[in-house]
Amino acid sequence: MPQTNGDMAAKVKLKCEDPPTVTLHKSGDVTIIGSEKEQSVVVSSSVLRHTSQVWRAMFNDRWTESTSTEIRLPDDNADTMRVVL
């Protein structure tokens, strides 16, 4: 009896891979990681400082992010973050 697509699909184990890292700046010094997809985006903190007051404040000496090379934004949607960045 021939196998159906359902039978074949049941035998195939789907492999979930991490999404590839997106590099927005080749000399980036910070990796921002978005939420559910764990999407990594390499950015330049210097460039981001010039784009908004929020980024400027985040990379100010008073905040932990100013010395981090990796910043997790667990509440932010990864697809939206790519658009914003």
GIQUI-V639484 format. One record per pair of residues at least 4 apart in sequence whose ideal C-beta (glycine too) atoms are under 6 Angstrom apart, sorted by sequence separation. I is the first residue (numbers start at 1). J is the second residue. If there is no record, write none. Layout:
# GIQUI-V639484
i j
I J
I J
This chain:
# GIQUI-V639484
i j
3 7
51 55
81 85
3 8
34 39
43 48
58 63
61 66
76 81
49 55
60 66
65 71
33 40
48 55
49 56
58 65
59 66
31 40
32 41
49 59
31 42
32 43
30 43
28 42
45 59
28 43
30 45
28 44
29 45
19 37
25 43
21 40
22 41
23 42
24 43
25 44
19 39
31 70
32 71
33 72
34 73
35 74
39 78
35 76
37 78
34 76
43 85
35 78
34 78
41 85
34 81
24 85
